[in-house]
């Protein structure tokens, strides 16, 4: 059964433009790692006014998908390069606040 996952993260307001620029070209090896570990239909949304990032993905097992990425060397490099943009963490992928899905129209 596919899980739909939504989460939030918080950017530093003065780094929003730099964060967007960093995502113009996501490393191909990072994209492969995400696909290999079960991240499908992965999207990021940004509220420019305050730096709220909302992420969405579909996966068979979110915990397994997170664990799979944690084992990837490219993820460590990517998270290290992204850390300066975020408020609360040196590892942005560890600061995701997962939202509860309470309704879905099929």
MODELLER restraints for C-alpha pairs under 7 A, 6 or more apart:
rsr = mdl.restraints
at = mdl.atoms
rsr.add(forms.Gaussian(group=physical.xy_distance, feature=features.Distance(at['CA:1:A'], at['CA:60:A']), mean=6.05, stdev=0.5))
rsr.add(forms.Gaussian(group=physical.xy_distance, feature=features.Distance(at['CA:2:A'], at['CA:58:A']), mean=6.34, stdev=0.5))
rsr.add(forms.Gaussian(group=physical.xy_distance, feature=features.Distance(at['CA:2:A'], at['CA:59:A']), mean=5.43, stdev=0.5))
rsr.add(forms.Gaussian(group=physical.xy_distance, feature=features.Distance(at['CA:2:A'], at['CA:60:A']), mean=4.62, stdev=0.5))
rsr.add(forms.Gaussian(group=physical.xy_distance, feature=features.Distance(at['CA:3:A'], at['CA:58:A']), mean=5.52, stdev=0.5))
rsr.add(forms.Gaussian(group=physical.xy_distance, feature=features.Distance(at['CA:3:A'], at['CA:59:A']), mean=5.29, stdev=0.5))
rsr.add(forms.Gaussian(group=physical.xy_distance, feature=features.Distance(at['CA:3:A'], at['CA:60:A']), mean=5.70, stdev=0.5))
rsr.add(forms.Gaussian(group=physical.xy_distance, feature=features.Distance(at['CA:3:A'], at['CA:61:A']), mean=6.76, stdev=0.5))
rsr.add(forms.Gaussian(group=physical.xy_distance, feature=features.Distance(at['CA:4:A'], at['CA:57:A']), mean=5.98, stdev=0.5))
rsr.add(forms.Gaussian(group=physical.xy_distance, feature=features.Distance(at['CA:4:A'], at['CA:58:A']), mean=4.60, stdev=0.5))
rsr.add(forms.Gaussian(group=physical.xy_distance, feature=features.Distance(at['CA:4:A'], at['CA:59:A']), mean=6.75, stdev=0.5))
rsr.add(forms.Gaussian(group=physical.xy_distance, feature=features.Distance(at['CA:5:A'], at['CA:56:A']), mean=5.56, stdev=0.5))
rsr.add(forms.Gaussian(group=physical.xy_distance, feature=features.Distance(at['CA:5:A'], at['CA:57:A']), mean=5.30, stdev=0.5))
rsr.add(forms.Gaussian(group=physical.xy_distance, feature=features.Distance(at['CA:5:A'], at['CA:58:A']), mean=6.05, stdev=0.5))
rsr.add(forms.Gaussian(group=physical.xy_distance, feature=features.Distance(at['CA:6:A'], at['CA:54:A']), mean=6.98, stdev=0.5))
rsr.add(forms.Gaussian(group=physical.xy_distance, feature=features.Distance(at['CA:6:A'], at['CA:55:A']), mean=5.47, stdev=0.5))
rsr.add(forms.Gaussian(group=physical.xy_distance, feature=features.Distance(at['CA:6:A'], at['CA:56:A']), mean=4.47, stdev=0.5))
rsr.add(forms.Gaussian(group=physical.xy_distance, feature=features.Distance(at['CA:6:A'], at['CA:57:A']), mean=6.70, stdev=0.5))
rsr.add(forms.Gaussian(group=physical.xy_distance, feature=features.Distance(at['CA:6:A'], at['CA:98:A']), mean=5.91, stdev=0.5))
rsr.add(forms.Gaussian(group=physical.xy_distance, feature=features.Distance(at['CA:6:A'], at['CA:99:A']), mean=5.55, stdev=0.5))
rsr.add(forms.Gaussian(group=physical.xy_distance, feature=features.Distance(at['CA:7:A'], at['CA:54:A']), mean=5.67, stdev=0.5))
rsr.add(forms.Gaussian(group=physical.xy_distance, feature=features.Distance(at['CA:7:A'], at['CA:55:A']), mean=5.13, stdev=0.5))
rsr.add(forms.Gaussian(group=physical.xy_distance, feature=features.Distance(at['CA:7:A'], at['CA:56:A']), mean=6.61, stdev=0.5))
rsr.add(forms.Gaussian(group=physical.xy_distance, feature=features.Distance(at['CA:7:A'], at['CA:96:A']), mean=5.87, stdev=0.5))
rsr.add(forms.Gaussian(group=physical.xy_distance, feature=features.Distance(at['CA:7:A'], at['CA:97:A']), mean=5.18, stdev=0.5))
rsr.add(forms.Gaussian(group=physical.xy_distance, feature=features.Distance(at['CA:7:A'], at['CA:98:A']), mean=4.12, stdev=0.5))
rsr.add(forms.Gaussian(group=physical.xy_distance, feature=features.Distance(at['CA:7:A'], at['CA:99:A']), mean=5.37, stdev=0.5))
rsr.add(forms.Gaussian(group=physical.xy_distance, feature=features.Distance(at['CA:8:A'], at['CA:52:A']), mean=6.89, stdev=0.5))
rsr.add(forms.Gaussian(group=physical.xy_distance, feature=features.Distance(at['CA:8:A'], at['CA:53:A']), mean=5.42, stdev=0.5))
rsr.add(forms.Gaussian(group=physical.xy_distance, feature=features.Distance(at['CA:8:A'], at['CA:54:A']), mean=4.51, stdev=0.5))
rsr.add(forms.Gaussian(group=physical.xy_distance, feature=features.Distance(at['CA:8:A'], at['CA:55:A']), mean=6.13, stdev=0.5))
rsr.add(forms.Gaussian(group=physical.xy_distance, feature=features.Distance(at['CA:8:A'], at['CA:96:A']), mean=5.67, stdev=0.5))
rsr.add(forms.Gaussian(group=physical.xy_distance, feature=features.Distance(at['CA:8:A'], at['CA:97:A']), mean=5.19, stdev=0.5))
rsr.add(forms.Gaussian(group=physical.xy_distance, feature=features.Distance(at['CA:8:A'], at['CA:98:A']), mean=6.57, stdev=0.5))
rsr.add(forms.Gaussian(group=physical.xy_distance, feature=features.Distance(at['CA:9:A'], at['CA:52:A']), mean=6.16, stdev=0.5))
rsr.add(forms.Gaussian(group=physical.xy_distance, feature=features.Distance(at['CA:9:A'], at['CA:53:A']), mean=5.09, stdev=0.5))
rsr.add(forms.Gaussian(group=physical.xy_distance, feature=features.Distance(at['CA:9:A'], at['CA:54:A']), mean=6.64, stdev=0.5))
rsr.add(forms.Gaussian(group=physical.xy_distance, feature=features.Distance(at['CA:9:A'], at['CA:95:A']), mean=6.50, stdev=0.5))
rsr.add(forms.Gaussian(group=physical.xy_distance, feature=features.Distance(at['CA:9:A'], at['CA:96:A']), mean=5.39, stdev=0.5))
rsr.add(forms.Gaussian(group=physical.xy_distance, feature=features.Distance(at['CA:9:A'], at['CA:97:A']), mean=6.52, stdev=0.5))
rsr.add(forms.Gaussian(group=physical.xy_distance, feature=features.Distance(at['CA:10:A'], at['CA:51:A']), mean=5.85, stdev=0.5))
rsr.add(forms.Gaussian(group=physical.xy_distance, feature=features.Distance(at['CA:10:A'], at['CA:52:A']), mean=4.92, stdev=0.5))
rsr.add(forms.Gaussian(group=physical.xy_distance, feature=features.Distance(at['CA:10:A'], at['CA:53:A']), mean=5.96, stdev=0.5))
rsr.add(forms.Gaussian(group=physical.xy_distance, feature=features.Distance(at['CA:10:A'], at['CA:86:A']), mean=5.90, stdev=0.5))
rsr.add(forms.Gaussian(group=physical.xy_distance, feature=features.Distance(at['CA:10:A'], at['CA:87:A']), mean=5.87, stdev=0.5))
rsr.add(forms.Gaussian(group=physical.xy_distance, feature=features.Distance(at['CA:11:A'], at['CA:51:A']), mean=4.76, stdev=0.5))
rsr.add(forms.Gaussian(group=physical.xy_distance, feature=features.Distance(at['CA:11:A'], at['CA:52:A']), mean=6.27, stdev=0.5))
rsr.add(forms.Gaussian(group=physical.xy_distance, feature=features.Distance(at['CA:11:A'], at['CA:85:A']), mean=5.63, stdev=0.5))
rsr.add(forms.Gaussian(group=physical.xy_distance, feature=features.Distance(at['CA:11:A'], at['CA:86:A']), mean=4.24, stdev=0.5))
rsr.add(forms.Gaussian(group=physical.xy_distance, feature=features.Distance(at['CA:11:A'], at['CA:87:A']), mean=5.54, stdev=0.5))
rsr.add(forms.Gaussian(group=physical.xy_distance, feature=features.Distance(at['CA:12:A'], at['CA:51:A']), mean=6.45, stdev=0.5))
rsr.add(forms.Gaussian(group=physical.xy_distance, feature=features.Distance(at['CA:12:A'], at['CA:85:A']), mean=5.73, stdev=0.5))
rsr.add(forms.Gaussian(group=physical.xy_distance, feature=features.Distance(at['CA:12:A'], at['CA:86:A']), mean=5.34, stdev=0.5))
rsr.add(forms.Gaussian(group=physical.xy_distance, feature=features.Distance(at['CA:12:A'], at['CA:87:A']), mean=5.27, stdev=0.5))
rsr.add(forms.Gaussian(group=physical.xy_distance, feature=features.Distance(at['CA:13:A'], at['CA:50:A']), mean=5.96, stdev=0.5))
rsr.add(forms.Gaussian(group=physical.xy_distance, feature=features.Distance(at['CA:13:A'], at['CA:51:A']), mean=5.54, stdev=0.5))
rsr.add(forms.Gaussian(group=physical.xy_distance, feature=features.Distance(at['CA:15:A'], at['CA:85:A']), mean=5.54, stdev=0.5))
rsr.add(forms.Gaussian(group=physical.xy_distance, feature=features.Distance(at['CA:16:A'], at['CA:51:A']), mean=6.17, stdev=0.5))
rsr.add(forms.Gaussian(group=physical.xy_distance, feature=features.Distance(at['CA:19:A'], at['CA:85:A']), mean=6.27, stdev=0.5))
rsr.add(forms.Gaussian(group=physical.xy_distance, feature=features.Distance(at['CA:29:A'], at['CA:74:A']), mean=6.95, stdev=0.5))
rsr.add(forms.Gaussian(group=physical.xy_distance, feature=features.Distance(at['CA:30:A'], at['CA:74:A']), mean=6.05, stdev=0.5))
rsr.add(forms.Gaussian(group=physical.xy_distance, feature=features.Distance(at['CA:30:A'], at['CA:75:A']), mean=6.67, stdev=0.5))
rsr.add(forms.Gaussian(group=physical.xy_distance, feature=features.Distance(at['CA:33:A'], at['CA:69:A']), mean=6.92, stdev=0.5))
rsr.add(forms.Gaussian(group=physical.xy_distance, feature=features.Distance(at['CA:34:A'], at['CA:69:A']), mean=6.89, stdev=0.5))
rsr.add(forms.Gaussian(group=physical.xy_distance, feature=features.Distance(at['CA:37:A'], at['CA:65:A']), mean=5.19, stdev=0.5))
rsr.add(forms.Gaussian(group=physical.xy_distance, feature=features.Distance(at['CA:37:A'], at['CA:68:A']), mean=5.42, stdev=0.5))
rsr.add(forms.Gaussian(group=physical.xy_distance, feature=features.Distance(at['CA:37:A'], at['CA:69:A']), mean=6.41, stdev=0.5))
rsr.add(forms.Gaussian(group=physical.xy_distance, feature=features.Distance(at['CA:38:A'], at['CA:59:A']), mean=5.52, stdev=0.5))
rsr.add(forms.Gaussian(group=physical.xy_distance, feature=features.Distance(at['CA:38:A'], at['CA:60:A']), mean=6.96, stdev=0.5))
rsr.add(forms.Gaussian(group=physical.xy_distance, feature=features.Distance(at['CA:38:A'], at['CA:65:A']), mean=5.55, stdev=0.5))
rsr.add(forms.Gaussian(group=physical.xy_distance, feature=features.Distance(at['CA:39:A'], at['CA:57:A']), mean=6.23, stdev=0.5))
rsr.add(forms.Gaussian(group=physical.xy_distance, feature=features.Distance(at['CA:39:A'], at['CA:58:A']), mean=6.24, stdev=0.5))
rsr.add(forms.Gaussian(group=physical.xy_distance, feature=features.Distance(at['CA:39:A'], at['CA:59:A']), mean=5.57, stdev=0.5))
rsr.add(forms.Gaussian(group=physical.xy_distance, feature=features.Distance(at['CA:39:A'], at['CA:65:A']), mean=6.59, stdev=0.5))
rsr.add(forms.Gaussian(group=physical.xy_distance, feature=features.Distance(at['CA:40:A'], at['CA:57:A']), mean=5.73, stdev=0.5))
rsr.add(forms.Gaussian(group=physical.xy_distance, feature=features.Distance(at['CA:40:A'], at['CA:58:A']), mean=5.07, stdev=0.5))
rsr.add(forms.Gaussian(group=physical.xy_distance, feature=features.Distance(at['CA:40:A'], at['CA:59:A']), mean=6.03, stdev=0.5))
rsr.add(forms.Gaussian(group=physical.xy_distance, feature=features.Distance(at['CA:41:A'], at['CA:57:A']), mean=5.24, stdev=0.5))
rsr.add(forms.Gaussian(group=physical.xy_distance, feature=features.Distance(at['CA:41:A'], at['CA:58:A']), mean=5.86, stdev=0.5))
rsr.add(forms.Gaussian(group=physical.xy_distance, feature=features.Distance(at['CA:42:A'], at['CA:56:A']), mean=5.56, stdev=0.5))
rsr.add(forms.Gaussian(group=physical.xy_distance, feature=features.Distance(at['CA:42:A'], at['CA:57:A']), mean=4.19, stdev=0.5))
rsr.add(forms.Gaussian(group=physical.xy_distance, feature=features.Distance(at['CA:42:A'], at['CA:58:A']), mean=6.89, stdev=0.5))
rsr.add(forms.Gaussian(group=physical.xy_distance, feature=features.Distance(at['CA:43:A'], at['CA:55:A']), mean=5.72, stdev=0.5))
rsr.add(forms.Gaussian(group=physical.xy_distance, feature=features.Distance(at['CA:43:A'], at['CA:56:A']), mean=5.24, stdev=0.5))
rsr.add(forms.Gaussian(group=physical.xy_distance, feature=features.Distance(at['CA:43:A'], at['CA:57:A']), mean=6.43, stdev=0.5))
rsr.add(forms.Gaussian(group=physical.xy_distance, feature=features.Distance(at['CA:44:A'], at['CA:53:A']), mean=6.72, stdev=0.5))
rsr.add(forms.Gaussian(group=physical.xy_distance, feature=features.Distance(at['CA:44:A'], at['CA:54:A']), mean=5.73, stdev=0.5))
rsr.add(forms.Gaussian(group=physical.xy_distance, feature=features.Distance(at['CA:44:A'], at['CA:55:A']), mean=4.44, stdev=0.5))
rsr.add(forms.Gaussian(group=physical.xy_distance, feature=features.Distance(at['CA:44:A'], at['CA:56:A']), mean=6.45, stdev=0.5))
rsr.add(forms.Gaussian(group=physical.xy_distance, feature=features.Distance(at['CA:45:A'], at['CA:53:A']), mean=5.65, stdev=0.5))
rsr.add(forms.Gaussian(group=physical.xy_distance, feature=features.Distance(at['CA:45:A'], at['CA:54:A']), mean=5.00, stdev=0.5))
rsr.add(forms.Gaussian(group=physical.xy_distance, feature=features.Distance(at['CA:45:A'], at['CA:55:A']), mean=6.21, stdev=0.5))
rsr.add(forms.Gaussian(group=physical.xy_distance, feature=features.Distance(at['CA:46:A'], at['CA:52:A']), mean=5.77, stdev=0.5))
rsr.add(forms.Gaussian(group=physical.xy_distance, feature=features.Distance(at['CA:46:A'], at['CA:53:A']), mean=4.65, stdev=0.5))
rsr.add(forms.Gaussian(group=physical.xy_distance, feature=features.Distance(at['CA:46:A'], at['CA:54:A']), mean=6.30, stdev=0.5))
rsr.add(forms.Gaussian(group=physical.xy_distance, feature=features.Distance(at['CA:47:A'], at['CA:53:A']), mean=6.52, stdev=0.5))
rsr.add(forms.Gaussian(group=physical.xy_distance, feature=features.Distance(at['CA:69:A'], at['CA:75:A']), mean=6.18, stdev=0.5))
rsr.add(forms.Gaussian(group=physical.xy_distance, feature=features.Distance(at['CA:79:A'], at['CA:91:A']), mean=5.65, stdev=0.5))
rsr.add(forms.Gaussian(group=physical.xy_distance, feature=features.Distance(at['CA:79:A'], at['CA:92:A']), mean=6.17, stdev=0.5))
rsr.add(forms.Gaussian(group=physical.xy_distance, feature=features.Distance(at['CA:79:A'], at['CA:93:A']), mean=6.95, stdev=0.5))
rsr.add(forms.Gaussian(group=physical.xy_distance, feature=features.Distance(at['CA:80:A'], at['CA:91:A']), mean=6.75, stdev=0.5))
rsr.add(forms.Gaussian(group=physical.xy_distance, feature=features.Distance(at['CA:83:A'], at['CA:89:A']), mean=6.59, stdev=0.5))
rsr.add(forms.Gaussian(group=physical.xy_distance, feature=features.Distance(at['CA:83:A'], at['CA:90:A']), mean=4.94, stdev=0.5))
rsr.add(forms.Gaussian(group=physical.xy_distance, feature=features.Distance(at['CA:83:A'], at['CA:91:A']), mean=5.85, stdev=0.5))
rsr.add(forms.Gaussian(group=physical.xy_distance, feature=features.Distance(at['CA:83:A'], at['CA:92:A']), mean=5.83, stdev=0.5))
rsr.add(forms.Gaussian(group=physical.xy_distance, feature=features.Distance(at['CA:86:A'], at['CA:92:A']), mean=6.70, stdev=0.5))
rsr.add(forms.Gaussian(group=physical.xy_distance, feature=features.Distance(at['CA:88:A'], at['CA:95:A']), mean=6.95, stdev=0.5))
rsr.add(forms.Gaussian(group=physical.xy_distance, feature=features.Distance(at['CA:89:A'], at['CA:95:A']), mean=6.15, stdev=0.5))
